Amino acid sequence: MHTEQKIVEGQWGCTERIKRLRELSVHGSMPSISMERAVLMTEAYQKYEGTCSSPVLRGKAFYYLMAHRTLYLEKGSLIVGEKGDRPWAAPTFPELCCHTMKDFDNMNNRERVFFKVTEQDKQIQRDVIIPYWQDRAMMARMNALLPEEWKKLFAAGMYTEFLQQRGPGHTVADGKIYEKGYGDFLAEIQNQIDSLDYNHDLQALQKREEWEGMKLVCKGMILLGKRYAALARSMAESATDLQWKKDLLDIAVTCDIVPEHKPQTFRQAVQMYWFTHIGVTSEMNNWDAYSPGKFDQYLEPFYEKDMSDGRLNYESAKEILEALWIQFNNQPAPPKVGITLKESATYTDFCNLNTGALRPDGTSGVSDVSYLILEVMDEMRLLQPSSNVQISQKSPEIFLRKALEISRKGWGQPAFYNSEAIIQELMYLGKSLDDARSSGIASGCVEAGTAGKEAYVLTGYLNIPKVLELVLNRGYDAYTGAFVGVDTGDPLTFASYDEVWQAFLKELNYVVDVKIAGNNIIERLYMENMPVPLLSVITDDCILKGLDYNAGGARYNTSYIQCVGIATITDSLAAIKKNVFENKRFTMAELWNACKSDFSGYDEIFHIVSQETPKYGNDDEYADTILHQVDLALQKTIAGRKTPKGSRTVVEFLPTTCHVYFGQVMEASPNGRHAHISLPDGISPEKGADISGPTAVIKSCSKLEQLKTGGALLNQKFTPSVVAGQRGIDCLAALVRSYFTMDGHHIQFNIIDKETLLDAQKHPEQYENLIVRVAGYSDYFNNLDKALQDEIINRTEQTFS
């Protein structure tokens, strides 16, 4: 979407200022690399490494970054702050992943999700960054310590690992940053230091070092605000445009208050969040970014007071929020390479607003600000931030329908989440009712957590149907040409379905054991080497404990393994059970040969498994019983495992773009899925398998015990004509309400027809603004590679009958 074309006034935005800034954000900035952060962090480490503890080193490096980084201020801005030295300039994080020169060429030259790299950038990387970081980076440390069996399964596409190139998440704001400024946090931390008892607290020294690091990042945040205030006043002195001069002085006054002090106005509250967002995402390349949580509830008191005092009106509030939307859109996800790119091939950084969630007392949280956010979302129509609505039994019907009217426009936002399910999921995982109600949110794609109180970390995707492929090949992986799994016996001699099932369980247990062993090594490395003092300041109970966020300081700690391909494994097992052992329509040997041949020459077997076998997604008891058995097996094998920092491992069902990659590294599957074709996304049925309508889909999905997961993603696709008019909204509203009554966690919609998508593939220049729902996020159709485009094109177009 980003070209060097001339900037013209756009059609989106409530004022001419916003229209111009949006057009500049969408069409005026080339995605590029910003080397500034890498250089400044290198300078700071060279200056301080070896002279202080890890927490203090990270605190000093952050302060150094805030003191020396370039400040960007675009004319017309209302909210200020960039991650790079300019919009759409992505910083790199060499302490996590030190990119090679080949990586830089790849980022610059690839057709999609590219980042332009200058010759000067390359010189800096070659002469400054690589010599210092290539052996120090977390990815290099991991590669030196992870066992060979882990590496073999990783190479085979059995799982991925987020933390090779990104730091631990999830990171979501709660209300504390609107109640305290960083000066208040600084005083609170100093009080903890002053009360240390070195005689009786054997962890006193360690706590002091953690707190000293936290003090430094608070000072860095305060400095960032002061520098922006000074810059705005300096620019105002020479400004000839009187409106811009006034705007600059308003920016200066705002930055005088936040982030040092707690915000007093609506605009200051929005800027307070944004400064915190920039701070957190500059400190560490977190997965997933940094989300505002229940933004409407946090802004509501400021909105109401400013409206009452005459300081704000509806249009000015909307303009401030639309300015924030532009700042979100100006920050592409930091560059990814290799497998990490395959699992998340997008510029989107997964910031996710929760609108309309329940309040701490259990009442509906829908307010005037909720509707304002919906309007801003619709009017701006940007990829970032991702927006969702939480729907509860107490949500006003008009709120649900307003959100559905926006979704029906066909650009994939908002997504719909079940408030009651989120609260029950969190309580099942050990959160208190008060914390689940006050802070229960969905972030990233669909992940449930407690904002401001929890470190819930995505550790990578798990390729469930490939476990069966290893069983059928006795541990051999055709993609890498190596034995990567365990030999569970000759599948051609299996005499019963139970033997297949027991072999699957044995292989699954092995793969998960190896994956989690690697997780534990990686988690320990982050605990010891990569403290995040800023994130610790704003996460309960890190200050109280004197313990870092990455070391278990948060009130709650959770590790997610994201399972992919639940529909494929269900339908594959159903095909084996039904056709080999019950109806005896073919043998295991014949099915194995058919899969090895990608069904070439096996037309009858292909027809049987693809057309005449029970499929998940049709409210079919046969298939759904197998689904439930697989779900229980995943829970038994994965859930509850402890990690070094005290996390509890949890099952989750989401793919981002990894379902495409996982399919590419697989042979044909027993359910009729062809070799190298993508897996279905989330808990969505196999493409074309769900032939009984959307209500049958949600009934099948309800057979998963979603309340025991950290989230489960469901995509549904409709043509515009199917959801047109009042009847279309009635049907969608009933579908959402019904699914949530059955404890469904999440549902989202693609409202577009296949013909439009096919034409967009042929004539991309005519569809520059076409946005589709991919998985837990939306993206420009032109930004997707062909395999992912094909996957979206081939999703079942549902109808209401």
C-alpha positions in Angstrom: 0.0 0.0 0.0 2.9 2.4 0.6 4.2 4.2 -2.5 6.0 7.4 -3.2 3.0 8.9 -4.9 2.0 12.5 -4.3 0.0 13.2 -1.2 -3.6 14.1 -1.9 -6.5 14.8 0.4 -8.2 11.6 1.5 -11.8 10.8 2.2 -11.4 9.4 5.7 -11.3 11.6 8.8 -13.5 14.1 10.6 -11.4 17.2 9.8 -9.1 18.3 7.0 -6.2 17.9 9.4 -7.0 14.2 10.0 -7.7 13.5 6.3 -4.2 14.9 5.5 -2.5 13.0 8.2 -4.2 9.8 7.3 -3.3 10.1 3.7 0.3 10.8 4.7 0.3 7.7 6.9 -1.3 5.4 4.3 0.4 6.6 1.1 3.2 9.0 2.0 5.6 6.9 3.9 7.8 4.0 2.6 8.3 1.2 5.1 11.9 1.4 6.0 14.5 0.4 8.6 15.5 2.9 11.3 19.0 2.1 12.6 18.9 4.8 15.3 17.7 2.5 18.2 20.2 -0.2 17.3 23.1 2.4 17.3 22.0 4.0 20.6 21.5 0.7 22.4 24.9 -0.4 21.2 26.5 2.8 22.4 24.8 2.4 25.8 25.8 -1.3 26.2 29.4 -0.4 25.2 29.4 2.3 27.8 27.8 0.5 30.7 28.0 -3.3 30.2 30.1 -4.9 32.8 29.8 -2.0 35.2 26.3 -2.8 36.6 23.7 -5.5 37.0 21.4 -6.5 34.1 18.3 -4.5 35.4 20.4 -1.4 35.9 22.1 -1.9 32.5 18.7 -2.1 30.8 17.5 0.9 32.7 20.6 2.9 31.7 20.3 1.9 28.1 16.6 2.9 28.0 17.4 6.3 29.6 20.2 6.8 27.0 17.8 6.0 24.2 15.2 8.5 25.5 17.9 11.1 25.9 19.4 10.8 22.4 16.7 9.6 20.1 15.3 11.7 17.3 12.0 13.3 18.0 9.6 13.6 15.1 6.7 16.1 15.0 4.5 16.3 11.9 2.6 19.4 11.2 -1.0 19.1 12.3 -0.2 16.4 14.9 -2.3 16.2 18.0 -0.7 13.1 19.6 3.1 12.8 19.4 5.6 9.9 19.5 7.2 7.5 17.0 9.1 4.2 17.6 11.6 5.1 14.8 13.0 8.4 13.8 10.1 9.0 11.4 6.7 7.4 10.6 6.9 3.9 9.1 10.6 3.6 10.0 10.9 0.4 12.0 13.6 0.1 14.7 15.6 -3.1 15.1 16.4 -4.9 18.3 19.9 -6.4 17.9 19.9 -7.6 21.5 17.2 -10.0 20.5 18.0 -10.8 16.9 21.1 -9.5 15.2 20.2 -9.4 11.5 22.7 -10.6 9.0 23.5 -8.7 5.8 21.5 -11.3 3.9 18.6 -10.5 6.2 18.9 -6.8 5.2 18.9 -7.7 1.5 15.8 -9.9 2.0 13.9 -7.2 3.9 14.7 -4.7 1.2 14.0 -6.9 -1.8 11.0 -8.9 -0.9 7.8 -8.1 -2.8 5.5 -7.9 0.3 6.0 -6.8 3.9 9.3 -5.2 2.8 11.5 -2.6 4.6 13.7 -0.4 2.5 17.3 -0.5 3.6 19.9 2.2 2.5 23.5 1.7 1.8 24.3 3.7 5.0 22.0 1.3 7.0 23.9 -1.6 5.6 27.3 -0.1 6.5 26.1 0.6 10.1 24.8 -3.0 10.4 28.0 -4.4 9.0 30.5 -2.3 10.9 28.8 -1.4 14.2 25.9 -3.7 15.0 27.0 -7.1 13.9 30.5 -7.0 15.5 29.0 -6.2 18.9 25.8 -8.2 18.9 26.2 -11.3 16.7 27.2 -13.5 19.7 25.4 -11.5 22.4 21.9 -11.5 20.8 19.3 -13.7 22.4 18.8 -15.7 19.2 22.5 -16.5 19.1 22.3 -17.6 22.8 19.3 -19.8 22.1 20.9 -21.5 19.1 23.9 -22.4 21.2 21.9 -24.0 24.0 18.8 -25.5 22.4 19.1 -29.3 21.9 19.4 -31.0 18.5 16.0 -32.7 18.8 14.4 -29.3 19.3 16.1 -27.9 16.2 15.1 -30.9 14.1 11.4 -30.5 14.9 11.6 -26.8 14.5 13.2 -27.2 11.0 10.5 -29.7 10.1 7.7 -27.1 10.8 6.4 -29.0 13.8 6.4 -25.8 15.8 7.7 -22.2 15.8 9.3 -20.0 18.4 8.3 -16.4 18.8 11.0 -15.4 21.2 13.9 -15.8 18.8 13.1 -12.5 17.3 10.6 -10.9 19.7 10.5 -10.4 23.4 7.9 -11.9 25.8 4.4 -10.4 25.7 1.5 -9.9 26.1 1.6 -6.4 27.3 -1.7 -4.6 27.9 -2.4 -1.3 29.7 -4.8 -1.1 32.7 -6.0 2.0 34.5 -2.9 2.8 36.6 -1.3 5.0 34.0 -4.3 7.3 34.2 -4.1 7.5 38.0 -0.3 8.0 38.3 2.4 9.7 36.4 5.9 8.4 36.1 7.0 10.8 38.8 4.5 9.0 41.1 5.9 5.6 40.1 9.4 7.0 40.8 8.5 8.0 44.3 6.8 4.7 45.0 10.0 2.8 43.9 12.2 5.0 46.0 10.1 4.3 49.0 10.7 0.6 48.4 14.4 1.1 48.2 14.4 3.2 51.4 12.6 0.5 53.3 15.0 -2.3 52.4 16.2 -4.5 55.3 19.5 -6.1 54.4 19.6 -8.0 57.7 16.4 -10.0 57.3 15.6 -9.9 53.5 18.1 -12.1 51.8 16.8 -10.9 48.4 17.4 -7.2 49.3 20.3 -6.6 47.0 18.5 -8.2 44.0 15.4 -6.2 44.7 17.4 -3.0 45.0 19.0 -3.6 41.5 15.6 -4.2 40.0 14.2 -1.1 41.5 17.2 1.0 40.4 16.5 -0.2 36.9 12.9 0.8 37.3 13.9 4.3 38.5 16.0 4.8 35.4 13.2 4.0 33.0 10.8 6.3 34.9 13.3 9.1 34.5 13.6 8.2 30.8 9.9 8.4 30.3 9.8 11.8 32.1 12.7 13.0 29.9 10.8 12.0 26.7 7.9 14.2 27.7 10.1 17.1 28.6 12.0 16.8 25.3 8.8 16.9 23.3 7.5 19.9 25.3 10.8 21.8 24.6 10.7 20.8 20.9 7.1 22.0 20.4 7.9 25.4 22.1 11.0 25.8 20.0 9.1 25.0 16.8 6.3 27.4 17.9 8.8 30.3 18.1 9.5 30.1 14.4 6.0 29.0 13.2 4.3 31.5 10.9 1.1 29.5 10.6 -0.9 30.8 13.6 -3.0 27.6 13.9 0.1 25.5 13.9 1.7 27.8 16.5 -1.3 27.3 18.7 -1.2 23.5 18.1 2.5 23.4 19.1 1.9 25.3 22.3 -1.0 22.9 23.1 1.4 20.0 22.6 3.9 21.6 24.9 1.4 22.1 27.6 0.2 18.5 27.3 3.8 17.2 27.5 4.5 19.3 30.5 1.9 17.2 32.3 2.3 13.7 30.9 4.0 11.4 31.3 5.6 12.8 34.5 2.2 13.5 36.1 -1.2 11.8 35.9 -3.4 13.2 33.1 -6.0 15.7 33.9 -7.8 16.0 30.5 -9.1 13.7 27.8 -6.2 14.7 25.5 -3.6 14.2 28.2 -5.0 10.8 28.9 -4.7 9.7 25.3 -1.2 11.1 25.1 -0.3 9.4 28.4 -1.2 6.1 26.9 0.7 6.8 23.7 3.9 7.8 25.5 3.7 4.6 27.4 3.1 2.6 24.2 6.2 4.2 22.6 8.2 3.5 25.8 7.2 -0.1 26.1 7.7 -0.9 22.4 11.0 0.9 22.4 12.3 -1.0 25.4 11.6 -4.4 23.9 10.1 -5.8 20.7 7.3 -7.4 22.6 4.9 -10.0 21.2 2.2 -8.7 20.8 3.2 -5.0 21.0 1.3 -3.0 23.6 -2.5 -2.7 23.7 -4.8 -0.2 25.4 -7.0 -2.7 27.1 -10.5 -1.3 28.1 -9.7 2.0 26.5 -13.3 3.3 26.6 -13.6 2.7 30.3 -10.2 4.4 31.0 -11.1 7.5 28.9 -14.7 7.8 30.1 -14.1 9.9 33.3 -11.8 12.3 31.3 -14.4 12.5 28.5 -17.3 13.2 30.9 -15.4 15.9 32.9 -14.0 17.7 29.9 -17.5 17.7 28.3 -19.0 19.0 31.5 -16.3 21.7 31.8 -16.8 22.8 28.2 -13.2 21.9 27.3 -14.2 19.2 24.9 -17.0 18.4 22.5 -17.9 15.3 20.5 -16.1 16.4 17.4 -12.9 17.5 19.2 -12.8 14.2 21.1 -13.2 12.3 17.8 -10.4 14.3 16.3 -8.0 13.4 19.1 -8.8 9.7 18.8 -8.5 9.8 15.1 -5.0 11.4 15.6 -4.2 8.4 17.8 -5.3 6.0 15.2 -2.9 7.6 12.8 0.0 7.2 15.3 -0.9 3.5 15.6 -0.8 3.1 11.8 2.5 4.8 11.6 4.2 2.1 13.6 4.8 -1.1 11.5 5.7 -4.3 13.3 9.5 -4.5 13.5 11.0 -6.5 10.7 10.9 -10.3 10.8 12.8 -12.8 8.8 12.8 -16.6 8.3 10.2 -18.7 10.1 9.1 -15.7 12.2 8.1 -13.9 9.1 6.2 -17.0 7.9 4.2 -17.2 11.1 3.3 -13.5 11.1 3.8 -11.9 7.7 2.2 -8.5 8.2 3.1 -4.9 9.1 0.4 -5.1 11.8 1.7 -5.1 15.4 -1.5 -6.6 17.0 -2.4 -3.7 19.2 -6.0 -4.5 20.1 -8.6 -2.2 21.7 -11.4 -3.8 23.8 -14.6 -1.8 23.6 -17.8 -2.4 25.6 -16.4 -4.9 28.1 -18.0 -5.5 31.5 -17.1 -3.1 34.3 -15.5 -4.3 37.5 -18.9 -4.5 39.2 -20.2 -6.8 36.4 -22.4 -4.2 34.7 -22.2 -3.3 31.0 -19.3 -1.1 30.2 -20.8 0.4 27.0 -20.7 4.2 27.2 -20.7 7.2 24.9 -16.9 6.7 24.5 -17.6 3.1 23.3 -19.8 4.4 20.5 -17.3 7.2 19.8 -14.5 4.5 19.3 -16.8 2.5 17.0 -17.3 5.7 14.9 -13.6 6.5 14.8 -12.8 2.9 13.8 -15.3 3.0 11.0 -14.3 6.5 9.8 -10.5 5.9 9.8 -10.6 2.3 8.4 -6.9 1.6 9.2 -5.2 -1.7 9.8 -4.0 -0.5 13.2 -5.1 -0.5 15.9 -7.0 -3.8 15.7 -10.4 -3.3 17.2 -12.8 -5.6 19.0 -16.0 -5.4 20.9 -16.7 -7.5 23.9 -20.3 -8.6 23.9 -21.9 -9.8 27.1 -25.4 -10.8 28.0 -25.7 -7.2 29.4 -24.5 -5.5 26.3 -27.2 -3.2 24.7 -28.5 -4.8 21.5 -28.0 -1.5 19.7 -24.2 -1.7 20.5 -23.9 -5.2 19.0 -25.8 -4.1 15.9 -23.8 -0.9 15.5 -20.6 -3.0 15.6 -22.1 -5.5 13.1 -23.0 -2.7 10.7 -19.4 -1.7 10.6 -18.2 -5.4 10.2 -20.7 -5.8 7.4 -18.8 -3.2 5.4 -16.3 -5.9 4.7 -12.9 -4.8 6.0 -12.7 -7.2 8.9 -13.2 -5.0 12.0 -14.3 -5.2 14.6 -14.0 -8.7 15.9 -16.5 -10.0 18.5 -15.5 -11.5 21.9 -17.6 -13.1 24.6 -17.2 -11.2 27.9 -18.6 -13.9 30.1 -16.3 -16.5 28.4 -13.2 -14.4 29.0 -14.0 -14.0 32.6 -14.6 -17.7 33.0 -11.4 -18.6 31.2 -9.4 -16.3 33.4 -10.9 -17.7 36.6 -10.3 -21.3 35.4 -6.7 -20.3 35.0 -6.5 -19.0 38.6 -7.4 -15.3 38.4 -9.6 -13.8 41.0 -13.1 -12.7 40.0 -12.2 -9.1 40.8 -9.2 -9.2 38.6 -11.0 -11.1 35.8 -13.8 -8.5 35.8 -11.7 -5.4 36.2 -8.9 -6.4 33.8 -10.2 -9.2 31.6 -9.4 -8.5 28.0 -8.6 -10.0 24.7 -5.3 -8.9 23.0 -3.1 -9.7 20.1 -5.3 -12.0 18.0 -7.7 -13.5 20.5 -5.7 -14.1 23.7 -7.4 -13.6 27.0 -5.5 -12.1 29.9 -5.7 -9.6 32.8 -4.5 -6.2 31.7 -1.7 -4.7 33.7 -1.5 -7.8 36.0 -0.3 -10.6 33.8 2.7 -11.7 31.7 1.0 -14.0 29.2 3.5 -15.1 26.7 3.1 -16.7 23.3 5.8 -19.3 22.8 5.0 -20.4 19.3 2.6 -22.4 17.1 2.2 -26.2 17.2 1.4 -28.1 14.0 -1.1 -30.6 15.3 -1.9 -32.5 12.0 1.8 -32.9 11.3 2.0 -35.0 14.4 -0.2 -37.6 12.6 2.0 -37.3 9.5 5.0 -38.2 11.6 3.1 -41.2 12.9 2.3 -42.4 9.4 5.9 -42.0 8.4 7.4 -43.5 11.6 9.0 -40.3 12.7 10.4 -39.4 9.2 9.8 -35.9 7.9 9.7 -35.6 4.1 10.2 -31.8 4.2 13.6 -32.0 5.8 14.5 -35.5 4.7 15.3 -36.5 8.3 13.9 -38.5 11.2 12.6 -35.9 13.6 10.0 -37.8 15.6 9.7 -41.1 17.4 8.9 -44.4 15.6 5.5 -45.4 16.9 5.4 -48.6 14.9 4.5 -49.5 11.3 1.1 -47.8 10.7 0.4 -50.3 7.9 0.1 -53.1 10.4 -2.2 -51.2 12.8 -5.2 -53.4 13.4 -7.5 -50.9 15.0 -8.3 -47.2 15.2 -7.2 -47.3 18.9 -3.7 -48.2 17.7 -3.6 -45.2 15.5 -4.9 -43.0 18.4 -2.3 -44.3 20.9 0.5 -43.8 18.3 -0.8 -40.2 17.8 -0.8 -39.6 21.6 2.8 -41.0 21.9 4.1 -38.8 19.1 2.2 -35.7 20.4 3.7 -36.2 23.9 7.2 -36.4 22.4 6.8 -33.3 20.3 5.3 -31.3 23.2 8.0 -32.5 25.6 10.7 -31.3 23.2 8.9 -28.0 22.6 8.4 -27.2 26.2 12.0 -28.1 27.1 13.0 -25.5 24.6 10.5 -23.0 26.0 12.1 -23.5 29.5 15.6 -22.8 28.2 14.5 -19.7 26.4 12.5 -18.4 29.4 15.5 -18.8 31.6 17.6 -16.9 29.2 15.2 -14.0 29.2 14.9 -14.1 33.0 18.7 -13.7 33.4 19.6 -11.5 30.4 16.6 -9.4 29.3 14.8 -7.6 32.1 12.2 -5.1 31.1 12.1 -2.5 33.9 9.6 -0.2 32.2 7.1 -3.0 31.6 7.7 -4.0 35.2 6.8 -0.6 36.5 3.4 -0.7 35.0 2.6 -4.4 35.7 1.2 -5.5 39.1 3.1 -6.7 41.3 6.6 -6.2 40.0 7.3 -3.1 42.1 5.9 -4.7 45.2 8.0 -7.9 44.7 11.1 -6.1 43.4 11.0 -8.7 40.6 11.1 -8.2 36.8 8.2 -8.9 34.5 10.3 -11.4 32.6 11.3 -13.2 35.8 7.9 -13.8 37.2 7.2 -10.5 38.9 3.7 -10.1 37.4 0.8 -11.1 39.6 -0.1 -13.8 37.0 2.2 -15.6 34.6 1.0 -17.7 31.7 2.7 -19.4 28.7 0.6 -20.2 25.7 1.2 -22.8 23.0 -1.0 -21.9 20.0 -2.4 -25.1 18.4 -3.0 -25.0 14.6 -5.0 -27.3 12.4 -7.5 -28.7 14.8 -10.0 -29.2 11.9 -7.5 -31.1 9.7 -6.5 -33.5 12.4 -10.1 -34.1 13.4 -11.2 -34.8 9.8 -8.1 -36.9 9.1 -8.7 -39.2 12.1 -12.3 -39.4 11.1 -11.3 -40.6 7.7 -9.1 -43.3 9.1 -11.5 -44.5 11.7 -14.6 -44.5 9.4 -13.1 -45.8 6.2 -10.2 -48.0 7.2 -11.5 -49.7 10.4 -15.3 -49.4 10.4 -16.4 -49.5 6.8 -13.2 -51.1 5.4 -13.4 -49.1 2.2 -9.6 -49.1 1.8 -6.6 -50.2 3.8 -4.1 -48.2 5.7 -1.5 -49.0 3.1 -3.8 -47.7 0.3 -4.5 -44.5 2.3 -0.8 -44.1 3.0 0.1 -44.5 -0.7 -2.6 -42.0 -1.6 -1.3 -39.4 0.7 2.3 -40.0 -0.5 1.1 -39.5 -4.1 -1.0 -36.4 -3.2 -4.0 -38.5 -4.3 -2.8 -38.7 -7.8 -4.1 -41.9 -9.2 -6.3 -42.4 -6.1 -9.4 -40.6 -7.2 -11.8 -43.0 -5.5 -10.0 -42.7 -2.1 -9.9 -38.9 -2.5 -13.6 -38.8 -3.2 -14.4 -40.9 -0.2 -12.3 -38.9 2.3 -13.2 -35.5 1.0 -16.9 -36.0 0.1 -18.2 -39.1 2.0 -16.7 -38.8 5.4 -18.0 -37.0 8.5 -16.4 -33.5 8.8 -16.0 -31.1 11.6 -18.1 -27.9 11.2 -21.4 -29.6 10.3 -22.7 -30.4 13.8 -21.9 -34.0 13.0 -21.6 -36.1 16.2 -19.1 -38.5 14.6 -16.6 -35.9 13.7 -17.2 -33.7 16.7 -16.6 -36.5 19.1 -13.1 -36.9 17.6 -12.7 -33.2 17.9 -13.4 -33.4 21.6 -11.0 -36.3 22.1 -8.2 -34.3 20.3 -9.0 -31.3 22.5 -8.8 -33.4 25.7 -5.5 -34.9 24.5 -4.0 -31.4 23.9 -5.2 -30.3 27.3 -3.7 -33.3 29.0 -0.4 -33.1 27.2 0.1 -29.3 27.3 -2.0 -27.6 30.0 -0.6 -26.9 33.5 3.0 -27.5 32.8 5.2 -25.3 35.0 8.0 -23.1 33.7 11.1 -21.6 35.4 9.4 -18.3 36.3 6.3 -20.0 37.6 4.1 -19.8 34.5 1.3 -22.2 33.8 1.3 -23.5 30.2 -2.1 -23.1 28.4 -3.6 -24.3 25.1 -4.8 -21.7 22.6 -6.2 -22.0 19.1 -5.0 -19.3 16.7 -2.8 -19.2 13.6 -1.9 -15.6 12.5 -0.4 -16.6 9.2 1.3 -19.8 10.4 -1.5 -22.0 9.1 -0.1 -21.3 5.6 3.4 -22.1 6.5 2.4 -25.3 8.4 0.5 -26.5 5.3 3.5 -25.8 3.1 5.7 -28.1 5.0 3.2 -31.0 5.0 2.4 -33.8 2.6 -1.3 -34.6 1.8 -3.5 -35.4 4.7 -5.9 -38.3 5.1 -8.9 -36.0 5.0 -8.2 -35.1 1.4 -6.2 -31.9 2.0 -3.6 -31.7 -0.8 0.1 -31.5 -0.1 1.5 -28.0 0.7 -2.0 -26.5 0.9 -2.6 -24.3 4.0 -4.3 -25.6 7.1 -7.5 -23.9 8.2 -7.2 -20.9 10.5 -7.9 -21.1 14.2 -10.8 -23.4 15.0 -12.4 -22.7 11.6 -13.4 -25.9 9.6 -11.5 -27.1 6.6 -12.2 -25.0 3.5 -15.3 -26.3 1.8 -16.0 -28.9 4.5 -18.6 -26.9 6.4 -21.5 -27.4 4.2 -24.4 -27.3 6.7 -24.4 -23.5 7.4 -23.1 -21.2 10.1 -25.2 -22.5 12.9 -23.8 -26.0 12.3 -20.3 -24.5 12.5 -20.8 -22.8 15.8 -22.4 -26.0 17.2 -19.3 -28.0 16.2 -17.0 -25.3 17.7 -18.9 -25.4 21.0 -17.7 -29.0 21.4 -14.3 -27.6 22.1 -13.9 -26.8 25.8 -13.0 -23.2 25.0 -13.3 -22.1 28.6 -10.2 -24.1 29.4 -8.2 -22.3 26.7 -6.5 -18.9 26.4 -8.7 -18.2 23.3 -10.0 -19.8 20.1 -10.3 -17.9 16.8 -13.3 -18.5 14.5 -13.6 -16.9 11.0 -16.8 -16.9 9.1 -17.2 -15.7 5.5 -20.3 -14.3 4.0 -21.1 -12.6 0.7 -22.4 -9.0 1.0 -25.8 -10.1 -0.4 -26.3 -12.6 2.4 -26.0 -10.1 5.2 -27.7 -7.2 3.4 -30.5 -5.2 4.9 -32.1 -5.5 8.3 -32.4 -9.3 7.9 -28.7 -9.6 7.5 -28.0 -7.8 10.7 -30.7 -9.8 12.5 -29.1 -13.0 11.4 -25.5 -11.9 12.3 -26.7 -10.7 15.7 -28.5 -14.0 16.4 -25.4 -15.9 15.3 -23.1 -14.0 17.7 -25.6 -14.2 20.6 -26.2 -18.0 20.0 -22.5 -18.8 19.8 -21.7 -16.9 22.9 -24.5 -18.6 24.8 -22.6 -21.8 24.0 -19.4 -20.4 25.5 -17.8 -19.5 22.2 -14.8 -17.2 22.8 -14.6 -15.3 19.6 -16.0 -14.8 16.1 -15.2 -12.5 13.2 -16.4 -12.0 9.7 -15.1 -11.6 6.2 -17.9 -10.0 4.2 -16.8 -10.3 0.6 -17.4 -12.6 -2.4 -15.0 -14.9 -4.1 -15.3 -13.2 -7.5 -14.0 -9.9 -6.0 -11.0 -11.6 -4.5 -10.2 -13.5 -7.7 -10.3 -10.2 -9.6 -8.1 -8.6 -7.0 -5.5 -11.2 -7.6 -5.6 -10.5 -11.3 -5.8 -6.7 -11.1 -4.1 -5.7 -7.8 -3.7 -2.1 -8.9 -7.5 -1.7 -8.9 -7.8 -2.9 -5.3 -5.2 -0.9 -3.4 -7.7 -0.3 -0.5 -9.2 -3.8 -0.3 -8.9 -5.0 3.3 -9.7 -8.5 4.4 -9.8 -10.4 7.7 -6.9 -12.8 7.8 -6.8 -14.4 11.2 -6.8 -12.3 14.4 -6.1 -9.2 12.3 -7.0 -7.5 9.1 -4.6 -6.7 6.2 -4.6 -5.3 2.8 -5.3 -8.1 0.3 -2.3 -6.9 -1.8 0.0 -7.3 1.2 -0.7 -11.1 1.4 1.3 -13.7 -0.5 -0.6 -15.8 -3.0 -0.9 -18.8 -0.7 -2.6 -16.8 1.9 -4.8 -15.0 -0.7 -5.9 -18.4 -2.0 -6.7 -19.6 1.5 -9.0 -16.7 2.1 -10.6 -17.1 -1.4 -11.3 -20.7 -0.7 -13.0 -20.3 2.6 -16.6 -21.4 2.6 -19.1 -18.7 1.8 -21.9 -19.2 4.3 -25.6 -18.5 3.9 -28.5 -18.1 6.2 -31.4 -20.3 5.2 
